[in-house]
Each structure stands twice: as structure tokens, then as C-alpha cells.
Amino acid sequence: MSQAVTVMAFDYGLRRVGVAVGNAFTKAGQPLKTIAAPNVDALFREIQGLVKDWQPQQLVVGRPVYPDGAEHEMTAKATRFGNQLHGRLHLPVAWVDERYTSAILEGDPKMRDNLDAHSATLILEQYFAEKFQS
């Protein structure tokens, strides 16, 4: 994978999906937006618009698990969402353990307004740390 790869990350939730973008050269992400779509078709229309604008070569989805690593109901839902992204957008999808991302951000008052997008940024930066260790 080239170091200039653009990567888009998602923090999937039942009510909102946070989106962030970054590139593997800087290994930094930036929050894009939090999508609160009324249904799955509207959600994917918004995501398709972002993909068209940013042209990522890789997608990353946060995979929520219990602190001990065990899967729960949202693990399956986030996995399904990632599989739908792959099926609809024909881009590779990677999963990142996100068990601590929201907890890290919840204590920071500046993050509350766009918590999901900031969580997606942490997921993205975790992906870069795991994938592109120096």
C-alpha cells in the first residue's frame, strides 16, 4: 500500500455514524462529520457523497467489543455495516478495535458536539498506528 493512500474511517452507531478522513503519509486524521440519517439508504447516500468528494482507497470501521475483547450486539452491527460499505462502494474495509475511543473523548468538553466524528478520527489514527508502524 502506497504511503499517500487516503483512508476514510467510520464510528458506527445505531443513531449516528461518525466519519473521518486522513492519509497514510501524515498518519493523521481529521473529523469530517456525524451523519444522523433517518434510514440506511439515506445514510449510504451521504457516505457515497463523501466517498466521491474524498476518493479514499481504503475504508476503516471501528469494531466495538467489551473491555475483555468479547463481542456483543454492536460488534455484529458494526461488522454488518462494514460489509455493506464494501458491497456498495467496492472498496476494501479494515476493522479496528475501538473499545476505548469514546471513553477517551467523553471527558473533553470540546469534543461533545461532534463526538462520533472525533471517535472516527481516533479509529483512523489507531489504524495508521497498527498498519504503518515505523
Buried (B, 14 or more C-beta within 10 A) or exposed (E): EEEEBBBBBBBBBEEBBBBBBBBBEEBEBEBBBBBEBEEEEEBBEBBEEBBEEBEBBBBBBBBBBEEEEEEEEBBEBBBEBBEBBBEEBEBEBBBBBBBEBBEEBEEEEEBEEBBBBBBBBBBBBBBBEEBEEE
